[in-house]
Amino acid sequence: MTHSAAQAMEKLAADSNRAATVRERPTAVLDLEPTPDPLNPLLAAARASAGLPLREVPLSGLIARCLNHPIRQNVNHWTNPYPPDDPRSLLLEYQFAWREDSSRFKDALQGRQTGKDFASQSEAAEDCLKRPRTEWMIAAPSERQALDSLEQGKTWAQAFDLAIADYRESREGGSGTFLKSAEIIFSNGSRMRAVPGKPETVRGRSANILMTEVDFFENPLETWRAILPSITNPMRGGEKKVRLISTPNGLGGLMHKIRSQQSHRIQWSHHLVTIYHAVLMGLPVDIEELKEAFSDPDGWAQEFCCQFLDAASVLLPYELIAACESAEASELAPPDYWDPGTRLSPPLDLGIDFGRKRDLTVCWAEESVADLHITREVLCLQAMSTPDQFEVLRSRVAKARRVCLDYNGGGIGLGDLLAREFGEWDPDRNLYGKVELVTISNTLKVELFGKLRMAYERKQKRIPVNQAIREDLHSVYRCVTPNGSVSFRAPHNEDGHADRANAQALCTRAKSFAGNVCMIIVPPQGRRAEVLAERRDRSVLA
């Protein structure tokens, strides 16, 4: 194994959260053509048995088996047959079963953070190595996810000692705008191309297809129709493969259709990996700890138990977001913008979504110019204590006309500090201060995001041209359950939990109470008579 391949394998080991045995060795080529199965009984046996014991176990049975299951242990006593210095030895049992399945059409309904792309890119990278001039197209719901998946493929290729000859990116209108495609060209002529999963971006060259988180595309069915012709030409690189991997995203979506409808011509190979399957096959996750932190029964059933619960759609498609991106808006306000002596005109409103450890605290500031909402700052605070957040935010709140703050969980402490200094807004309680403490229920969330969507549809918003903001806004999706109730959800990632979208929705709410606001501190009820008496005494003495 070469030095670069050893480094790549170490990175793969870190990504898979497993220890790897990495030794540099004189030869630069791994044995990617294993001995035929009759002479290689370990590999043949591993392929035949991988995932099989749990395949027909119902969810209730999986849950019961996980109750006392030791973390990192494989309940099936299955062993990866590849030698320790082969990167394929990093694959867990369910990943091995998926990767070694050579079916032309296969799909995996798989729980969150169980290594979907990790295993899929292993197959694609090896295919690029073994078959020169092979092409793979990777489509994902967002630019970030497409590039992340491509990076996994790059690391696997490097671990296989497949040299990279070139890397190309194509964007609409320049470096800060939407990604059209990103492509790795290998030294043997093979290619991996990553694209956002939209009908207009997936059309193109003949290629094998990997669609990751396909159920979360803006238009999964239309994108599927647009991408499928890519596999029809066997004259360019031989017969093409189709790989669909996703967490479920509602009844009636692409994954639900493929897994529930019978096909007489296409023989799909179906894989199912819930969080319980993954842990029983060695994934080092404390399920009960994760479930408690997630604190959303419906979300848990969908994201980790792979249940088709409802119908879903993206709240803010890329087209709506792009129509509101503008050079007028700014992500960072000028240095003197928040100075006490600076007078702000036009009026400014704030939305604050609180985060402490895992999520961001985001303060979204918008000026109102006629009927336009122009973003002046999107302040993100991470891993900062509540008192420190208060010190950062107080100068901003002092300048604002209205503030709506997420008053759930840890946000209660920050909200109390700000309301004490700047007054609370709650007309129902005759409080007319500056800060509304918003306890977010599902009903209120529907109202918040509904009004945010309407503002984008009317093109009232002006937001910065920024990839992190764009992907955050695009991550929120609307769900309709079979009984007709509506909710909004967003996946957790390393950049938070749609914290910017939540903050802008709160900022939009702050604007709904337009007009001048004066701060009136209302004394507690027990002091009311006493205060009034003091005022009467002063008036008499005057």
C-alpha positions, 0 to 999 in steps of 0.5 A: 500500500502506498503512503497516499493509499495508507492516508486515505484508508486512515481517513476512511477508518475515521469516517467509519468510526472503526480502528484500521490496520494500515501498513505501507507495503511495496506494491501499489495495487490491492488484490481487487480481483479475489480468488473465485468463490469456489477457491475462496470459501471465506469470501463466498460464505461472507457474501451468502450470510451477510445480513441474512439472520436479521432480514425477516426479523420484525421491528419489535424483535429488533428492538428487543434484541438491542435492549442488552446488546453490547455496543460494537458487537455483531449479534450474528458473529459475522466476520468481514473476510477482507484482510485488515490492511484492505480498506474493504475490511472497514465495512460492517456486515450490512454495508458489506451485504449492500456493496457485494450485491451485484444486482443491476437495480438495487435500493436501500432504505436505510436509517440516518447516519448509518453509512449509506454513502460510505458503502456505496462509494466503495462500490463505485470507486472499485468499479472505476478502478477495475473498469477503465473509462467507467462513469458514475453520476452521483445525485443528491438533494443539495450541493453540500450532500453531492460534494460530500458524497463525491469526497467519499468516492475520492477517498475510497479511490485513493485508498485503492491507489487510483490516481486522480488526474483532474477535478472540475467544477461547473457553476451557474454564473460564478463561484458563489452561485449554484453548483451544476456539477463537480467531476473527478477524472481518474488516471485510467479515464474513469469519472465520478460526477456529482450533481444536485438532484434536479431534473435539469442537472441530472441530464447528460452523459451515459453513466452508472447512477447513485442517487443518495437520499433520493426521497429528499429531492425537490422533485424525486419522480421528475428527477428519476424520469430525467436520469434513467435514460443515462443507463440505457446505452450499453455501447458506452462502457457496458451495462449500467447500474442503478443504486438508490439509497435514502431515508424514507420521506413519506408515502407516495414518494419514489422509494415507496413506489419502488418498494411497494409496486411490482415490476415484471421487467426490472428486478429490484434488490431491496435492502433495509437497514434500521438503526436497530439492524445497524447496531446489532451488526456492529454500529457503535451507537447508544440507541436509547441516548440517541432516541432521548436526544431526538425527542420526536416519536414521528421523526424517530419512526421515519429517520431511524426506523425507516417507516413511511409515515406521511407525504412530504415536500420541500418548504423552500425549493431552490428556485424560490431561494434563488429568486430572493438572493441579492447583493443588496443583502449582507451576511455580516453587518458593518462594524459600526452598525450596532454601535449605540450612537448609530441611528438605524433607518429603516426599522430593523427586526430580529428573529433569534433561534437558540442553540447551545451545544449541538445547534447554532444560535442564529440571530437573523436581522432584517430591515423593512424597506417598503414591502421588502425584507432586506437581510442585514446580518445572519449571526451564528453563535456556536458552543457559547454559554448563555451569558456570553450570548446575551452580551453579544446579542444585547447591542443588537436587541437594543437597536431592533424594533421587534424581536421574536425569540425561540423560548423553548428549552435552553432558550428560556434562560436567554429569553428571560435575560433579554425580556428583563432588560428590554421588556416583554411583548405580549399584548394579551397580558398588557405587556408592550416591550420589545421581546416576544418569547415564542413557545414553539408548538407544532401549530405555531410552527405551521404558521411560522413556516407558512408565512415564511413561504408566502414571503418568498413566493411574493419575493419580499425577501432579500437574502445574501448569496451564501451556500450555507444559508441556501442549504439551511433554508432548503433543508426544511420540508413539509409533512402531511400525515395520513390523518391530514395534520401538517408538520415541518421537519429538518435533518440534523447535520454538522451545520445545525438543524435548520437554525437559520430557517427557524431564525428567519421565520421568527424574524418574519413573525416580528414584522407582523406587528409593524409600527412603533413600539414603546417599552412599558415595564408593568410592575408585578400585580402585588406591587400595582397598588403600591406603585399607584399610591406612590404616584398619587403621593408625588402628584399631591406633593407636586 
